[in-house]
Amino acid sequence: QVQVVESGGGLVQAGGSLRVSCAASGSGFRLNGMAWYHQPPGQERELVAAWATSGGANYADSVKGRFTISRDSAENTVLLQMNNLKPEDTGVYYCNAVLTRQGDIRGYWGQGTQVIVSS
């Protein structure tokens, strides 16, 4: 069994910062990468940042220069540091962990963490 768990969301004023984390746990897998998705209220889920073990990170234009995705020292954990938050960053942030398990590569979703940015 594999579990992907996000944490660290909350309420913050515009211009503030939050850090959310995503941890994959279980057995028999290898982490290939993780990606964070943002789902604003009533809208589709959209990719905001992605990180791969092979190196490099990619960001949506809307968060470039404000968000940073990085690997944490804790095993199989990736952080998303969000600075200069804007009201439009409000929504649920989901993590998708791309894992190799039993020869297959697939993404595993977490349950999401809520971020609310007040103006």
C-alpha positions as CSV (number, residue, x, y, z in Angstrom):
1,Q,0.0,0.0,0.0
2,V,1.1,3.6,-0.8
3,Q,-0.1,6.7,1.0
4,V,0.4,10.3,-0.2
5,V,-0.4,12.9,2.4
6,E,-0.3,16.7,2.1
7,S,0.0,19.0,5.1
8,G,0.6,22.6,5.9
9,G,-2.3,24.5,4.4
10,G,-4.1,27.2,6.2
11,L,-5.3,30.8,6.2
12,V,-2.9,33.7,5.3
13,Q,-3.2,37.3,4.3
14,A,-2.3,38.4,0.8
15,G,1.5,38.9,0.6
16,G,2.1,36.3,3.2
17,S,3.8,32.9,2.9
18,L,2.9,29.2,3.5
19,R,4.8,26.0,3.1
20,V,3.0,22.8,2.2
21,S,4.5,19.4,2.2
22,C,3.8,16.1,0.5
23,A,5.0,12.8,1.8
24,A,4.7,9.4,0.2
25,S,4.9,6.4,2.5
26,G,4.5,2.6,2.3
27,S,6.8,0.0,0.9
28,G,8.1,-1.4,-2.3
29,F,8.2,1.8,-4.3
30,R,10.7,4.3,-5.8
31,L,10.0,8.0,-6.0
32,N,10.3,9.4,-9.5
33,G,8.9,12.9,-8.9
34,M,6.2,14.9,-7.3
35,A,3.9,17.6,-8.6
36,W,1.6,20.1,-7.0
37,Y,-1.8,21.0,-8.4
38,H,-4.1,23.9,-7.5
39,Q,-7.8,23.6,-7.7
40,P,-9.5,27.0,-7.1
41,P,-13.2,26.9,-5.9
42,G,-15.5,25.8,-8.7
43,Q,-12.6,25.4,-11.2
44,E,-10.5,22.7,-12.7
45,R,-7.3,21.4,-11.1
46,E,-4.2,22.9,-12.7
47,L,-0.5,22.0,-12.4
48,V,1.5,24.7,-10.6
49,A,4.9,23.0,-9.9
50,A,6.7,19.7,-10.6
51,W,9.9,18.2,-9.4
52,A,11.7,15.1,-10.6
53,T,14.4,13.0,-8.9
54,S,16.4,13.3,-12.2
55,G,16.7,17.0,-11.4
56,G,15.0,20.2,-12.3
57,A,11.7,21.8,-11.5
58,N,9.0,23.4,-13.6
59,Y,6.5,26.0,-12.7
60,A,3.3,27.5,-14.1
61,D,3.7,31.0,-15.2
62,S,1.3,32.2,-12.6
63,V,3.6,31.1,-9.7
64,K,7.1,31.7,-11.2
65,G,9.2,33.7,-8.9
66,R,6.8,33.1,-5.9
67,F,6.6,29.4,-5.4
68,T,9.5,27.0,-5.0
69,I,9.3,23.2,-5.0
70,S,12.1,21.3,-3.4
71,R,13.0,17.9,-1.8
72,D,12.8,17.8,2.0
73,S,15.4,16.0,4.1
74,A,12.6,13.7,5.2
75,E,12.4,10.6,3.1
76,N,10.1,10.8,0.0
77,T,8.9,14.3,1.0
78,V,8.6,17.3,-1.2
79,L,7.9,20.9,-0.1
80,L,6.2,23.7,-1.9
81,Q,7.2,27.1,-0.5
82,M,4.6,29.7,-1.4
83,N,5.6,33.4,-1.0
84,N,3.8,36.6,-1.9
85,L,0.5,34.8,-1.9
86,K,-2.4,36.3,-3.8
87,P,-6.2,35.8,-3.3
88,E,-6.3,33.9,-6.5
89,D,-4.0,31.3,-5.0
90,T,-6.9,30.2,-2.8
91,G,-8.0,26.7,-3.3
92,V,-7.1,23.1,-2.5
93,Y,-3.6,22.0,-3.2
94,Y,-3.1,18.4,-4.3
95,C,0.1,16.4,-4.5
96,N,0.6,13.8,-7.1
97,A,3.5,11.4,-6.4
98,V,4.9,9.5,-9.4
99,L,6.2,6.2,-8.2
100,T,7.6,3.1,-9.6
101,R,6.0,0.1,-7.9
102,Q,6.1,-3.5,-9.0
103,G,7.5,-2.5,-12.4
104,D,4.7,0.0,-13.1
105,I,5.0,3.8,-13.0
106,R,1.9,5.7,-12.0
107,G,0.8,8.8,-10.1
108,Y,-0.7,8.6,-6.6
109,W,-2.9,11.5,-5.4
110,G,-3.1,12.8,-1.9
111,Q,-6.3,14.1,-0.3
112,G,-5.4,17.8,-0.7
113,T,-4.8,20.6,1.7
114,Q,-6.8,23.9,1.8
115,V,-5.1,27.2,1.3
116,I,-7.1,30.4,1.8
117,V,-5.5,33.8,1.0
118,S,-7.5,36.8,2.3
119,S,-7.3,40.2,0.6
